[in-house]
Amino acid sequence: MRLFVFFIFIFSAKILYGTDIEKVKAFTNALSSDQRTTLVRFLNTLIESFSGYVLHGDKPLCIEAYPLSYESGAVSGVNKESHTLINGVHLWQSLNLPLENKQYLFLIFDIEDYGYCHLICINRKAFLHAVNENLSLFRYVLGPTLTAEGLLNELIAKKEQFYKILKEDNVLLGILLGYGKQNALLVSREEYLADAFGGKERFPFLSKLSDHPVNNQEPSLGYLSTEDELKAIKNLLAVSRTLKPFEDLKIPYFGCEPYSQESKNLLSLYEKNRQEIIEALKRDDFIEETLAKLFTTTSNVLEIPSLPSFSLATLSESKDKIVFKLASAIIQEIEEEKFFQPSFLQAFLDGVNDKNEEKVEVETVQTTVKRRLDLYFIEKELESVQNLQKANDYFKQLPYRKKLLTLIPGKVYYKVLKKGKGTSCSSKLQKASFHYSFRILDSENGDFGTHKLENIEQFIPGVAYGLIGMKRGEMRKLYIHPEYGYGHQSFLPSNSAIIATIELIDFEEGEVKAKIVPALSNEEKGSHNVVEKHENLKKKDFYANGVNVWDFLKKNSTLDYQTFKDAFAFAKRANPFKNSKQRDQFLIDLYSSLINKTPLSNPRVTVSDPE
């Protein structure tokens, strides 16, 4: 009898499941062509990423991020993934799905400070299991009365505060991302040590990035020093993908201890999930199956939303006007380059021309990445050279200023803003407490704060020398050359001159002379060679961008080269956009229209079977 009831239950479930799929199919069939295309591409992009392991596996959650503004869309070509997420999120938000009672859900919120939208995909069952399995750790960080359901409900209700609710704790976040408790603890400790290793990233402390000799031998629990501990952890950790290097549908990426039982279990689970996702992708109703998961409540009730109000923006202007605006957007973005040269515009147009005549192929991703890395370093070098030249020119004028006193000729100067009282601190100064503010040359923005009896051997030499001779309550304005500041490697722009105000609160002296780190040696390089190298490399970059952009336009539009070239020439003399936001919106509308007109040969992700 029990067996009979069991088979009745299974049979009923299949009927219900089939009914649900048909209801979802009715919903997707009612969508407009643009809406369906956007939805299919949106879900496919997520499944190709880690959301597949959340929606069709056992990963508690994953976080997708994309830029709020469409940066460099005109020049570098279309990032289809970002475009797909931008349009997909807008469509999904228009469905107005309730979040509180869903088995699977998306939290969507903007991080305006960083210019990104975060899309968090959650598997409710796996989320609750991860929290309950590590409840003591979650309660230790978030409070003794916390429950798994309560935490999830708070994250849903206050999604914009997602990281604050978790107190930005990397261990808890690692557990929720499905990396395992021990792996999360190890990786979090590595990040903490790497961040703190070698000094403090705060004015006027020595930078961990600079060439100043810094003491890294602080004791560490179980190790002789933090340096030994960091090395030990780095040797212990491996990257999950290197242990399971699948070509398609890669397993989640995280640091792990490769031989621990926790890691073996996780890797085995994600390998199993991967195979389940591959099998699901082969089914004709894969999209409807995924939507059914997202539409189903915790009570196993399918809630079909009303049809979305979302529609892709259409450009009502004439083709000539659209081409003119596109050319204008390209020119504006190129001219906004920090180290702009007129030759950049011609290099881009040369790339368009050569691709139009099929003289060149679109370069590989590896080639692009290598060139971008080369550009990054040459631009850092160019910035360093130019900042050092500015500093040198500025400091040549300082000896002629009234009331300015010399500490180190040509390098460190000061003037007294307020006199102090009592005795002056001598060259045996060991510790000092003081208020400070600072900015770099040619900038009005800076920082301020207070330090309490810090050891001056941890300070940049310009500040250490500036403190000697001060009285309690005295205020000095310091002018510090890069050699006595942070030099070419720091959290500040390379070779920045510093203008700081110091007000001494208190100090302590010792028996020996203060230990002040030596000044940095900044080799003066002629800027001509660096500028030339940068220009040549940048021209190669814009040439490749021209090739990429024209490759996309040829595949997705009927635009001819002569029309584009004429528009490019005319656009140099006109500006159709009021601001960059208007320009970005135009690019989003244009590229969305072109992308979604591309026919879908296969609405599902293509994956190969596991080896």
C-alpha positions, 0 to 999 in steps of 0.5 A: 500500500505504501509503495502504491501511495509513493508511486501515486505521489511521484506520478502527481508531481510529474503532472504538476511539474508538466503543468507548471512548465506549460504555464511558464511557456504560455508566459514566455510565448506572450512576450514580445520578440525583444523581451524574449530575446533579452530574457533568454540572453540574460538567463543564459549569461547567468547560467554560463556564470556561477548563477547556474550553480545556484539555480541548478545546483547547491551553491548558496549564492553568487554575486554578479556585477556590471557597470552602471555606466557604459564606459568606453562602449564606443571606443572599445566595442560592445561588451555583450555580457554587460549589455545583456545584464543591463537590459536583463536586469531592467526587464526582470525588475519590471516583472515586480516579483515578490522576494519574501517567499521564493525558493530562488531569488535575485536581489538587485541593488546599485553600489553608487560609490563604485559605479556598479550594480550587484545582482545576487542570486540566492538558493534559499535551501542551500543558504539556510543550510550553510548558515545553520551548519555554521550558526555559532560562527554567524552568531559570533559575528552578527549576534547571539540571537541570529537565525538563518531565516532571520538573516535571509529575511533581513538581507531581502528587506534591506538588500542595499545594505547586504554587505553591511548586514554581514558586517563586511566579514569575508569569512561569512561571505565566503561560507555563503558563496559556497567555499566552505568554512575552513577555506573561507577562514584561510583565504580571509586570513591571507587577505588580512595579512596581505593587506596589513603586511609591510606597514600601514596604508595611511598618511604619514606611515610608510607605504607597504608598496614603497622602497622604504625598509619596513619591519615585517617581523611582527610576531604571529600566533604559531609563527615567528612572524607575520611574514612566515605565516603569510608564506605558509598560507600561500603555500597551502592554498590552491585555486579551485579551477586549477584542480578541476580545469574544465573548458566550458561551464567552469566550476566556481572560482575560490581559494581552497586547501586542496587536500582537505576533506572539505575541499574534496567534498566541495569539488566533488559536489560542484563537479556533480552540479556541473554535469546536472547543469549540462544535462539541463541545458540540453532540454528543450524547455531549459529556459522555462524550467529555470523560470519555473524555479524563480517563479515558485514559492516556498509553498511550491505554488507557481506564481506567474507574473504579469507581462513586463512593461520593459521594452528596448529603447528605439532610436527614432532618428535618421540613420545619418544622425545615428551614425553621426552621434556614434562617430561623435561618441567615439571622438569624445571618448578618445579625446578624454584620454588622460594623455591624449594625442591627435594621432589616436583618432587616426589610429582608430580610423585606420583600424576601421579601414583595414577591417573594412578591407579585410586586411586584418583579423580581430586579435585574440583575447590574450593579445588584448590582455597583454597590450593592456597590461603593457599600457597600464605600466607605461602610463604609470611610468609616464605619470611618475615622470610628469609628477616628478618634473612638476615637483622639481619645478615647484620646489625650485621656487620654494626657497624664494618664498617669504617665511618659508624655512629649509629643513632639507635644501630643495626637498623639505620646507616648512613655515610656522602657522602657530607657535607652541609652548614649552621645550622643543623636541630634539633629535632624540624624538621617538614617539609623537601624537599630532593632528594632521591634514594633507593634500598632494600638489595640484589637488584640493582634495586630501585627508585629515586625522589624528595619531596618538604617540606613534613611533616616528621611524614608521613615518615618511622622512619628510614628516619625521624631520618636520616634527623634530624641533616642534613644541607642544601646540605648534602648527607647521605647514610642511612641503615634502618632495617625493623623495622624502615622501612616498616616491614612485610606489604608494597609495598616492599617485606616483611621485606626488609632492605632499603639502601637509599641516601638522599640529603637535599634541605631545611627544616622547624622547629616548636615549638615542637619536631618532631613527628616520628612514633614508630618502628615496632615490628618484632617477630623473628620466627624460619624459620624451622617450616615455611619451613616445613609447606611450603614444606608440602603444596607445595607437596600437590599442586604438587601432585594435579598437577600431578593428573590433568596433567595425567587426561588430558593426559589419556583423550587426548593421548595414552601415557602410564605411564611407558613411561612417568615415564622412560622419567621423570627419564631420563629428570632429567639429560638432558635439551632439551630446549635452553630457557624458550621461546622455552619450552613454544612454545613446550607446546603450540604446544603439547597441541594445537595438543592434544586439537584439536584432541578431537572430538566436540560432540556439537559445541555450548555452553550448557546452561540451561533455566533461572529459 
